[in-house]
């Protein structure tokens, strides 16, 4: 889980550096909807694909970070996204949902459950 959060932070920094008009990563959705950027492309060392209410980022080494955005633009994720992240690592990490739930409970000061099964990183 900490790796996912760190990767998401690195993506946020890279995207906001490449697109200085962004105040936060969730603003990518608005840029796509207004057709100022395409639904998929390359930003820095990441390829991206916008889907529904979120975006999937893939780094040069193949690591995938899929994130959704809440109505307020904050980043939210679920256990499935954490699992996919683990499988995409250069040395894949295949963990069970139970392992992920335990990690989320253990790191209770970091993630906030914003709705059942969906988490956001505490500010």
C-alpha positions as CSV (number, residue, x, y, z in Angstrom):
1,X,0.0,0.0,0.0
2,X,2.8,2.5,0.8
3,X,4.3,1.8,-2.6
4,X,1.1,2.6,-4.3
5,X,0.8,5.9,-2.3
6,X,4.4,6.8,-3.1
7,X,3.8,6.0,-6.8
8,X,0.7,8.1,-6.9
9,X,2.6,11.0,-5.3
10,X,5.3,10.7,-8.0
11,X,2.7,10.6,-10.7
12,X,1.0,13.7,-9.3
13,X,4.3,15.6,-9.2
14,X,5.2,14.5,-12.8
15,X,1.8,15.4,-14.3
16,X,1.6,18.7,-12.5
17,X,5.1,19.5,-13.7
18,X,4.2,18.6,-17.3
19,X,0.9,20.4,-17.1
20,X,1.4,23.4,-14.9
21,X,-2.2,24.5,-15.2
22,X,-3.3,21.6,-13.0
23,X,-4.0,22.3,-9.4
24,X,-4.4,18.6,-8.6
25,X,-4.2,15.3,-10.4
26,X,-8.0,15.0,-10.6
27,X,-8.1,18.0,-12.9
28,X,-6.9,15.7,-15.7
29,X,-10.5,14.6,-16.1
30,X,-11.6,18.2,-16.8
31,X,-8.8,18.6,-19.4
32,X,-10.0,15.5,-21.2
33,X,-13.6,16.5,-21.1
34,X,-12.8,20.0,-22.5
35,X,-10.6,18.3,-25.1
36,X,-7.5,20.2,-24.1
37,X,-5.7,16.8,-23.8
38,X,-6.5,13.5,-25.4
39,X,-8.1,10.6,-23.4
40,X,-4.8,8.7,-23.6
41,X,-1.2,9.8,-24.1
42,X,2.2,10.4,-22.5
43,X,3.0,12.8,-19.7
44,X,6.7,12.7,-18.7
45,X,7.7,9.1,-18.1
46,X,4.1,8.0,-17.7
47,X,1.5,6.9,-20.3
48,X,-2.1,7.5,-19.2
49,X,-5.6,6.5,-20.1
50,X,-8.6,8.3,-18.7
51,X,-11.6,6.1,-18.0
52,X,-14.9,7.0,-16.4
53,X,-14.1,8.8,-13.2
54,X,-10.4,7.9,-13.1
55,X,-7.1,7.4,-14.9
56,X,-4.6,4.6,-15.3
57,X,-1.0,5.6,-15.3
58,X,1.8,3.2,-16.5
59,X,5.5,4.1,-15.8
60,X,8.3,3.2,-18.2
61,X,9.0,0.1,-16.1
62,X,5.4,-1.2,-16.5
63,X,4.2,-0.3,-13.0
64,X,0.5,0.5,-13.2
65,X,-1.3,2.9,-10.9
66,X,-5.1,3.1,-11.5
67,X,-6.9,5.8,-9.5
68,X,-10.4,7.2,-9.5
69,X,-11.4,10.7,-8.5
70,X,-14.1,11.7,-6.1
71,X,-16.6,14.5,-6.9
72,X,-14.3,16.9,-5.1
73,X,-11.3,15.8,-7.2
74,X,-9.5,13.9,-4.5
75,X,-7.8,10.6,-5.4
76,X,-9.6,7.4,-4.3
77,X,-8.7,3.7,-4.7
78,X,-10.0,0.3,-3.7
79,X,-8.4,-3.0,-3.0
80,X,-8.6,-4.1,-6.6
81,X,-6.4,-1.2,-7.7
82,X,-3.9,-2.0,-5.0
83,X,-3.9,-5.6,-6.1
84,X,-3.3,-4.6,-9.8
85,X,-0.5,-2.3,-8.7
86,X,1.2,-5.1,-6.8
87,X,1.0,-7.5,-9.8
88,X,2.5,-4.8,-12.1
89,X,5.7,-4.3,-10.1
90,X,9.0,-5.3,-11.7
91,X,9.0,-8.1,-9.0
92,X,5.2,-8.8,-8.8
93,X,3.6,-9.0,-5.5
94,X,0.4,-11.1,-5.5
95,X,-1.5,-10.6,-2.2
96,X,-4.9,-11.5,-1.1
97,X,-7.7,-9.1,-0.4
98,X,-7.4,-10.2,3.2
99,X,-3.7,-9.1,3.2
100,X,-4.7,-5.8,1.7
101,X,-7.4,-5.2,4.2
102,X,-5.0,-6.0,7.0
103,X,-2.5,-3.5,5.6
104,X,-5.2,-0.8,5.3
105,X,-6.2,-1.4,9.0
106,X,-2.5,-1.4,10.1
107,X,-1.9,1.9,8.3
108,X,-5.0,3.5,9.7
109,X,-3.4,6.9,10.0
110,X,-2.7,7.0,6.2
111,X,-5.8,5.9,4.3
112,X,-9.2,7.2,5.1
113,X,-12.2,5.1,4.0
114,X,-14.3,7.6,2.1
115,X,-17.1,5.0,1.3
116,X,-17.3,1.3,1.9
117,X,-14.2,-0.3,0.3
118,X,-12.8,2.9,-1.2
119,X,-9.9,4.8,0.3
120,X,-8.2,8.2,0.1
121,X,-4.8,9.2,1.4
122,X,-5.3,11.4,4.5
123,X,-4.1,15.0,3.9
